[in-house]
């Protein structure tokens, strides 16, 4: 894993040849940062010396709702602050400035440890930690992927209390609605938990009922759910057809065919398609060995699989996901950037803080060169060099 050098600069001004604020692309702008926030944005006087640091392109930082590991560390293997710190550092070198450490289906003891680790990481100011994603254990064994079906449960009131026990940041829970039931979905939503459907056999009507009960999104669209058919639209059909929800999608070319990604993104109203990585420890450490429920995971050709060929997370980073999405879906690069910044911020209810660069917003952004390659990151006003 590469170690990032960092320096705290509470007051900084950039002179941006190009500046993307999350909605529009501007040129020749001065962006002032102070106390970890964007203090002011103004047009630079033509030809005047500003004394500000010149950059080619400044954009909002990327937000990943599904990060299993990075830098050789897997959250399930060691749900600790140090693991979170390692994962954060690895993904930051690829433009991720905000993320949810993701725990796949595990015991209640492991879930408790993971929640405590995230709370401690946020309390200690580990950069970029926005909360936790509990992917399971209320999933359908018919769509388990690499999850251990022995960990799956039908949730009780005590489980709801556990899942909703993080007191800082955001909590995202992936569940199969036909397993959890709409009362549990409503109870989680009432406790401030963001509920996402996934690893599910739910049909269209069941999925729509779950959305009406408070489910808000879908985890890695197309994967671990039945396909969209003409007379059986299922979960995929509901995710695309309903305008009151979002879906995450893995743009690595392995989880979803580029044509399917293009169709889903173009069919969804703007803001409804989000990029996620489902990243594993190999991101930032390609030689990392991984063991999951179905056996050892192998990385070959950019794809992670178990011995039986089951996909096991991804070797994808967020900046690559943005570039791939623009190419696969045939959309403007800055719209793909929104899919990895503004739209995830909205899904988390953080769109007044992150995903855009406006006065009062957190100074969390990426400095890119003219070829849109990452040069440095800023997280809450702290500069970090890849």
N, C-alpha and C positions, 0 to 999 in steps of 0.2 A: 504494500500500500504506500502511495506517495504521501508524505507528510506536508501539510499546508502551513506555510508561514503566515503570520497574521500580525496586524498592528491596529490598535484602536485609534481612530481618528474621529472624534466627536463632531468636528467641523470640517467640511470638505466641500469644495465647489468643482464641478466638472463642466468643461466647455465641450458640448456634444456636437460633433458634426451631424449626427442623426440621433434622435431621441424618440423612443416609442413609449408613450405613457400608459399603454394598455388598451387604448382606443384609437389613437391616431399617431402617425409618424410625422415628427417635426424636424426641422433642420436648424442648426446654429443656435442651440439653446444652452443657457446656463442653468445648472441644477445644483441647488444649495442643500447640503445636509447638515443637520445639527441635532445633537442629543438623540441620535438614533432614528430620526425622522426626516422626511423631506420637508425642508423649511420653506423653499420658494423655487419657482421655475420662471425664467424670463428669457426673452429673446436677447441674444448678444448683439451689440451694436456692430454694424458692418465695418470691418477693417480695424476695429478698436482692439487694443491689447487688453485682455481681461485678467491675466495672471492666474487663471484657473487651469487645472490639469486637463489637457486635451484628450478626448476619447473619440473613437470612430462611431460607436453605437452603444447606447445605454438602454436596457430593457428590464422589465420586471423579472424577478427571480422565479424559478420554476418550483411547482408544488406537486409532490407525488403522494397519492393517497394509499399506496400499496407497496411497501418496501420490506421484504422479508430479511434482507441481509445486504452486506457489502463489505469490501475490504477484508474478506476472509472470515467475517463474523456472521453468524446466523442467530436471529433474535430468539427463536425457539430453543436453540442449544444452550444459550446462556442469557436469560432475560435480565440484564443488568444495565446500570448506567454506563459502564465501560463499553459494553457491546453497542449501546445506542450511540455513544460518542464515536466509536470506530465506523459504524455504518454512516453516520452523518458526515464524517470527514471524507469517506470514500465517495459518496454521492455528490458532495459539494464540488468536487473537482470536475463534475459533469453538469454543473448548473443547477442542481437541486438545492434550494435555499430553505425549503420547508417540506416536511414529510411526516407521515404517520408510520412509526415502527409497527410492523404487522406480525401478529402471532397467529399461526395457523392452528387448527383444532388441537387442543391439549387439555390437560387436567385442570381442575379448578385451582389447585395449588400453583400451577404454572401461570394461569391467568392472573391470579393475585400477585405473583411475583412480577409479572410483566407490567401490570398496572402500577405497582409501587415503583418500579424502575422508571417508568415514564414520568410519574409525578416527581420523582427525585431529579431526573434529568432536566425537566422544566424548571424546577426549583434552583438547580445549580447553573442554569443558563446555558445548557448544551445547545449550541446554535442550530436553529431550524426545526426543533422538535415541536410539533403542533398538537400532539395527542397520541392516540393509539388506534389501531385497526385490529379488531378481533375478527379474524376470518374463520368462523366456526365458534363453537362446536355444534351448532344447531343446523346441521347440513343433512342432505339426502345421500345415503350410502351408494345409491345408483349413480351418483355424479360426484364421487369422492375425489377424483384426480389423485394427487399424492397425499391427501389427508389420510390419517389413520382412522378408519371407521369405528374402531373400538373406543375412540374418544367422543363419538357423536352422542348427543343427548337431546331429549325432548325437554325444553327449558321449564324450570319451576320458578316460583316467586323468588327463591333464594338466588337462582341464576340471574334473574333480572337485576336483583340488587347488586350482585357481583359485577355484571357487565356495565352497570351504570355508576360504579363506585369511584371512577376517576373524578377528582374535584377541580382539576385544572386542565386547560386545553380542551380538545374535542375527542369524542369517542365515536368511532364508526364500527358497526357490527354487521358482518355479512351473515345472513341466515337463509335457509330455505323456507319460504312462507308456508308450505304445506306441512313442514315439520314443526315450526315454531307456533304457528297460529296467529290470527289477527289480534287477539287480546294481548299477546306478548308484544307484538309489533307496536300496538297502541301504547302499551305500558312503557316500553323503551323510549318511544318518541316523546311521551309526556315527561320523561326524566332527562330529556335533552340529548339522547343518543340518536345519531344519524343511522338509519337502518337501510341496508342495501341487500338486494336479493342476489343469490348466487348458489352454485353447487346444488342445483334444484331441478326437480322434474315438474314444477308447477305448470299448469296449463294457463291459457290466456285469462280466463275468468278468475282463477285463483290469484293470479298475479295482479290483476286489476283490483281485486278486493283488498289485497295487501297494500297496494298504493293508496287506496281510499282509507285504509286504517293508519297510514303514516309512514309507509316505506317510501324512501326518497330517491333511491338510485339502484344501480345494478353493477355487480362486480365482474370485471373482465368479460364484457359482452361476447357472446357466442361460445365461450369456453365453459365447460361444466354445466351446460344447460341444453335442452333439446333444440334441434334446428328449427328455423322458421319454415313452415310448410303452408301450402295454399289454404288448406282447411283446418290447420292446427298451428296458429301463429305462435302460441306458447309465450314463454318469458321474453324471447328475443322480439317477437312481434309487439308485445306490450311496451317494452323498453323503447322501441323505435316509434310506435304509433302514439303513445301518450306524450303530451307536451308538458305534463306536470312532474317530470322526473328527469334524471340524468343517467348516463351510463359511462363507466370507465372502459377503455379499450387498450389493448396491448399492441402497439405498432412496431412489432419486430419482424414482421413478415413470416413468422412461424406459427404464432397463436391464431392469427386471423389472416386469411388471404387478402392481399391488397385490394382486390375487387370488392370483397365483402366489406372491408373497412370503408372504402369509398362510398358504397351504397348506404351504409349505416350513417356515416357522417353527413352525407348530402341530404338524407331523408330527415335528419333531426334538426329542429330549429337551433339557431346559433345559441351556444351556451349549454346545450344539452349533451354534447360529446366531450368527454374528458380523457386526457392521456394519463395512463398509469404504466408503471414498469413491471410490477410483480417481481422485482429484482431479487436475486439470490446473492450469496457471498462472493461469487466470481466477479461481480462488478467492482472494479478497482483491485482485483486480485484473481486473474484468470486461472491460476493454478490451484485455487481453493478446492479442497475435497468436501463433498456434502453427502450426508446420509439423511434420508427421509424414510417415511413409513414403508415405501415400496422398494427400498434398496439404495445403493450408491448412485449418485447423479453424475452423469458424464456431460462435459461440454464439447461439442463438435459442430463446426460450421455456424457458430453463434447460437446454437440451440442446446438447451439443457434437457436431458431425458433420463429416465430410469432404465434399467435393463430391458424392460418389456416395451419400451418406446413411449411411455407416458411422459408428457411434458411436465417439467418440474420447475415452475417459475421461469424466469427469464434472465438473460445476460444483457439486458437492455438498460441504458441510462436515459435520463429525461431529455437531454439535448438531442440525442440521436432519435428519440421518439418524436420530437418536434420536426426534425428534418425528414424522417420517414413519413410522418403523417402528411406533411405538405406534398411530398412526392406521390405517395400512394393515393391520397384523396384528390389530388389535383387542386389544392386550395392555396391561397396566398400564405406565404411563410408566417406572416404576422398573425393570421387567424389560427394557424397551427400553434403558434406561441401562446395565444389566448387559451387554447385547449390544455396547455400545460401550466398556466399561471392564473389568469383571471377566473376561468370557469371552475377549476378546483377550489379557488378561494371562495367563490360563491357557494359551492357545494358544502363547504365547511362553515359558512356563515361568517367568513373573515374578509369579505369583499370591501369592507370599509377600512381594512388594515393592509391587506396584501393583494397582489395580482395587478395592481396599478401603481403608477408613480405620480402622485399628486401631493400638494401640500397637506401635511398632517399624516400621511401614510407612513408606514415603517420604511426606513431606508434599506430595503432588501431588494437587490438588483444584480444584474450581470453586466460586466463590461466586455463587449465583443469587438473584434477587429472588423475590417471591411469585408472579410469573407465569412463573417458571423461565427468565428471561432472564439472560444472562451478565453479571456485574458485574466479576469479576476472576478471574484464575487464579493458582494456586501450583504451581510446579514445583520439587520437591526443596527446599522451604522458602523459595523466592524468590518474592516477590509481583510479579505483572505485571498491569498494567491495560490492557484492550483500548483 
